[in-house]
């Protein structure tokens, strides 16, 4: 296979992917324009943000609880370790332990409230996610089962991407650079086949020397009129 033919093969895959992506964007717009879907999407963002805040609060309070527990254990150790014998110091340690235990009780109440808040936020997030899925399903049915088509397009694009990676692997980097640049400037069609001595993209017949070089396939030959890569295979 010539260098131009390899790029033509790659272009065929890219054009098919372009078509599928365009259709996928149209479907996303159609689904996203549904008022119920939009509302559920907004609520899901809010619910997930609230869930994140609640989970962080639980984690922070758990850390505070661990720190407070270590402090109580440390004071208990000093009080009952036998090293402190002065009654006044022992009394001060007892007061400190009592104060720390009160703080722990208050902290445990906060932890309980935080857990309830996190559970409620998780339930709400799950509920909103389900409502979004139902809204998308209703919207998809209303638009000719667009959701199912979207899944098929996503699967097809994944398969085409695998094929594209395999097709592009043996192509020299310099050729891919030329191809990519022309794809951008030529509305996706960087390679044009020769048909009866004429460029099929612009209809102009290249010079005989260009045609001969294109048929040899050892170099990248551009159409003298439209600038696309000529493929004579």
C-alpha positions as CSV (number, residue, x, y, z in Angstrom):
1,X,0.0,0.0,0.0
2,X,1.4,3.4,-1.0
3,X,1.8,6.2,1.5
4,X,-1.1,8.1,0.1
5,X,-3.3,5.0,0.1
6,X,-2.6,4.5,3.8
7,X,-3.7,8.1,4.5
8,X,-6.8,7.5,2.3
9,X,-7.7,4.5,4.5
10,X,-7.2,6.6,7.6
11,X,-9.3,9.4,6.1
12,X,-12.2,6.9,5.6
13,X,-12.1,6.0,9.3
14,X,-11.9,9.7,10.3
15,X,-14.8,10.7,8.1
16,X,-17.0,8.0,9.5
17,X,-16.0,9.1,13.0
18,X,-16.8,12.7,12.0
19,X,-20.3,11.7,11.0
20,X,-20.9,9.8,14.2
21,X,-19.6,12.6,16.3
22,X,-21.8,15.1,14.6
23,X,-24.9,12.9,15.1
24,X,-23.9,12.3,18.7
25,X,-23.6,16.1,19.3
26,X,-27.1,16.5,17.8
27,X,-28.5,13.9,20.1
28,X,-26.9,15.4,23.1
29,X,-28.4,18.8,22.2
30,X,-31.8,17.2,21.7
31,X,-31.7,15.4,25.0
32,X,-30.1,18.4,26.8
33,X,-32.8,20.8,25.6
34,X,-35.5,18.9,27.4
35,X,-36.7,21.0,30.4
36,X,-37.1,18.1,32.8
37,X,-33.6,16.8,31.9
38,X,-32.0,20.2,32.4
39,X,-33.8,20.6,35.8
40,X,-32.6,17.2,36.9
41,X,-29.1,17.9,35.8
42,X,-29.0,21.1,37.8
43,X,-30.4,19.4,40.8
44,X,-27.9,16.5,40.5
45,X,-25.0,19.0,40.5
46,X,-26.3,20.6,43.6
47,X,-27.0,17.3,45.3
48,X,-23.6,15.9,44.5
49,X,-22.0,19.1,45.9
50,X,-24.0,18.8,49.1
51,X,-23.0,15.2,49.4
52,X,-19.3,16.0,49.0
53,X,-19.5,18.7,51.7
54,X,-21.3,16.3,54.1
55,X,-18.8,13.6,53.6
56,X,-15.9,16.0,54.2
57,X,-17.6,17.1,57.4
58,X,-17.9,13.5,58.6
59,X,-14.2,12.9,57.8
60,X,-13.1,16.0,59.7
61,X,-15.2,15.2,62.7
62,X,-13.9,11.6,62.8
63,X,-10.4,13.1,62.7
64,X,-11.3,15.4,65.6
65,X,-12.7,12.5,67.5
66,X,-9.5,10.5,67.1
67,X,-7.4,13.4,68.2
68,X,-9.6,14.0,71.2
69,X,-9.6,10.3,72.1
70,X,-5.8,10.3,72.0
71,X,-5.7,13.4,74.3
72,X,-8.1,11.7,76.8
73,X,-5.9,8.6,76.8
74,X,-2.8,10.7,77.4
75,X,-4.3,12.5,80.4
76,X,-5.7,9.2,81.8
77,X,-2.2,7.7,81.5
78,X,-0.7,10.6,83.4
79,X,-3.4,10.4,86.1
80,X,-3.2,6.7,86.7
81,X,0.3,6.0,85.7
82,X,1.7,6.6,89.2
83,X,4.1,9.3,88.2
84,X,1.8,12.1,89.4
85,X,1.2,12.0,93.2
86,X,0.5,15.6,94.1
87,X,-3.2,15.8,95.0
88,X,-3.6,19.2,93.4
89,X,-2.1,17.9,90.1
90,X,-4.3,14.8,90.2
91,X,-7.3,17.0,90.8
92,X,-6.3,19.2,87.8
93,X,-5.9,16.1,85.6
94,X,-9.4,14.9,86.7
95,X,-10.9,18.2,85.8
96,X,-9.1,18.1,82.4
97,X,-10.4,14.6,81.7
98,X,-13.9,15.6,82.7
99,X,-13.7,18.6,80.4
100,X,-12.4,16.5,77.5
101,X,-15.1,13.9,78.0
102,X,-17.7,16.7,77.8
103,X,-16.1,17.8,74.6
104,X,-16.2,14.3,73.3
105,X,-19.9,13.9,74.1
106,X,-20.6,17.2,72.2
107,X,-18.4,16.0,69.4
108,X,-20.2,12.7,69.2
109,X,-23.5,14.5,68.8
110,X,-22.1,16.5,66.0
111,X,-20.8,13.3,64.4
112,X,-24.2,11.7,64.7
113,X,-25.8,14.8,63.1
114,X,-23.2,14.9,60.3
115,X,-23.8,11.2,59.6
116,X,-27.5,11.8,59.3
117,X,-26.8,14.8,57.0
118,X,-24.5,12.7,54.8
119,X,-27.0,9.8,54.6
120,X,-29.7,12.2,53.7
121,X,-27.5,13.9,51.1
122,X,-26.6,10.4,49.6
123,X,-30.3,9.5,49.4
124,X,-31.1,12.7,47.7
125,X,-28.2,12.4,45.3
126,X,-29.3,8.8,44.4
127,X,-32.9,10.0,44.0
128,X,-32.0,12.9,41.7
129,X,-29.7,10.6,39.7
130,X,-32.7,8.2,39.2
131,X,-35.0,11.1,38.3
132,X,-32.4,12.3,35.7
133,X,-32.3,8.8,34.2
134,X,-36.0,8.7,34.0
135,X,-36.2,12.2,32.5
136,X,-33.6,11.2,29.9
137,X,-35.5,8.0,29.1
138,X,-38.8,9.9,28.6
139,X,-36.9,12.5,26.5
140,X,-35.2,9.7,24.5
141,X,-38.6,8.0,23.8
142,X,-40.0,11.4,22.8
143,X,-37.2,11.9,20.4
144,X,-37.3,8.5,18.7
145,X,-35.2,6.5,21.2
146,X,-32.3,8.8,21.0
147,X,-30.7,7.5,24.1
148,X,-30.4,4.0,22.6
149,X,-28.9,5.5,19.4
150,X,-26.5,7.5,21.5
151,X,-25.2,4.3,23.2
152,X,-24.8,2.7,19.7
153,X,-22.9,5.7,18.5
154,X,-20.6,5.6,21.5
155,X,-19.9,1.9,21.0
156,X,-19.3,2.5,17.3
157,X,-16.9,5.4,18.0
158,X,-14.9,3.2,20.4
159,X,-14.6,0.5,17.8
160,X,-13.5,3.0,15.1
161,X,-11.0,4.6,17.5
162,X,-9.4,1.1,17.8
163,X,-9.3,0.7,14.0
164,X,-7.9,4.2,13.6
165,X,-5.1,3.6,16.1
166,X,-4.2,0.4,14.1
167,X,-4.3,2.2,10.7
168,X,-2.3,5.2,11.9
169,X,0.4,3.2,13.7
170,X,2.5,2.3,10.6
171,X,2.2,5.8,9.0
172,X,5.3,8.0,9.3
173,X,4.9,11.0,11.7
174,X,5.7,13.5,8.9
175,X,2.9,12.1,6.7
176,X,0.5,12.2,9.6
177,X,1.4,15.9,10.3
178,X,0.7,16.8,6.6
179,X,-2.6,14.8,6.7
180,X,-3.7,16.4,10.0
181,X,-2.9,19.9,8.8
182,X,-4.8,19.4,5.5
183,X,-7.8,17.8,7.4
184,X,-8.1,21.0,9.3
185,X,-7.9,23.3,6.3
186,X,-9.8,21.1,3.8
187,X,-13.0,20.4,5.8
188,X,-11.9,16.9,6.8
189,X,-10.9,15.7,3.4
190,X,-7.1,15.8,3.1
191,X,-6.7,13.0,0.5
192,X,-8.3,12.9,-3.0
193,X,-8.3,10.0,-5.4
194,X,-7.4,10.3,-9.0
195,X,-10.2,9.3,-11.4
196,X,-9.4,9.2,-15.1
197,X,-6.5,11.5,-14.5
198,X,-8.4,14.1,-12.5
199,X,-8.5,15.0,-8.8
200,X,-12.0,13.9,-7.6
201,X,-12.0,16.7,-5.0
202,X,-11.7,19.7,-7.3
203,X,-12.1,18.1,-10.8
204,X,-8.8,19.5,-12.1
205,X,-6.4,17.2,-13.9
206,X,-2.9,17.4,-12.4
207,X,0.2,17.5,-14.6
208,X,1.3,14.2,-16.1
209,X,4.4,14.3,-13.9
210,X,2.3,14.7,-10.7
211,X,0.1,11.8,-11.8
212,X,3.1,9.6,-12.5
213,X,4.7,10.4,-9.1
214,X,1.4,9.8,-7.4
215,X,1.1,6.4,-9.1
216,X,4.6,5.4,-7.9
217,X,3.4,6.0,-4.4
218,X,6.8,6.6,-2.8
219,X,6.2,10.3,-2.1
220,X,3.4,12.5,-0.9
221,X,2.1,14.4,-4.0
222,X,-0.3,17.3,-3.6
223,X,-2.8,18.4,-6.1
224,X,-1.6,21.6,-7.8
225,X,-5.0,23.1,-7.7
226,X,-6.7,22.2,-4.3
227,X,-3.6,21.2,-2.4
228,X,-4.9,17.8,-1.3
229,X,-2.8,14.6,-1.2
230,X,-3.3,12.7,-4.4
231,X,-3.9,9.0,-4.3
232,X,-3.7,6.9,-7.5
233,X,-4.4,3.5,-6.0
